Amino acid sequence: MGILERLLKLKPNEKVLTLPRNGDVQFAHANISLAQMELGYKPTTDLLIGLKKFVKWYLSY
């Protein structure tokens, strides 16, 4: 069970697609090293806390 699924108490409507054969990666991760170096960016919110805040905002919107 995923984090948003637990927080929203909803079962997702999943649609599984085959990956393209052109070499696209399945997962990518942001590289924030330039923002850290140039702007002094230091994220302080972990994924679970951030998603909890997002869901709270979303449900109240």
C-alpha positions in Angstrom: 0.0 0.0 0.0 1.4 3.4 -1.0 1.7 6.5 1.2 -1.0 8.5 -0.7 -3.3 5.5 -0.7 -3.0 5.2 3.1 -3.4 8.9 3.7 -6.4 9.3 1.4 -7.9 6.0 2.3 -8.5 5.3 -1.4 -7.7 2.4 -3.6 -6.0 3.7 -6.8 -7.4 2.9 -10.2 -4.2 1.5 -11.6 -3.4 1.2 -15.3 -0.2 -0.7 -16.1 1.6 0.3 -19.2 4.5 -1.4 -20.9 7.7 0.6 -21.0 8.9 2.2 -24.2 11.8 0.5 -26.0 13.6 3.8 -26.6 15.7 3.6 -23.4 13.5 5.7 -21.2 14.2 5.0 -17.5 11.5 3.7 -15.3 12.5 6.0 -12.4 14.4 9.2 -12.2 15.5 11.2 -9.2 16.1 14.9 -9.0 19.6 16.1 -8.6 19.5 19.1 -6.3 23.2 19.5 -5.9 23.3 22.7 -8.0 20.5 24.3 -6.0 22.3 23.3 -2.8 25.6 24.8 -4.1 24.2 28.0 -5.7 21.2 28.8 -3.5 22.1 27.1 -0.2 18.9 24.9 -0.6 18.6 22.4 2.1 15.3 20.5 2.1 14.0 19.8 5.6 10.7 18.0 5.0 10.7 14.3 4.3 8.4 12.6 1.9 5.8 11.3 4.4 5.5 14.7 6.3 5.2 16.5 3.0 2.6 14.2 1.6 0.6 14.5 4.9 0.6 18.3 4.6 -0.4 18.1 0.9 -3.3 15.7 1.6 -4.5 17.9 4.5 -4.4 21.0 2.1 -6.0 19.0 -0.8 -8.9 17.7 1.3 -9.6 21.2 2.7 -9.5 22.9 -0.7 
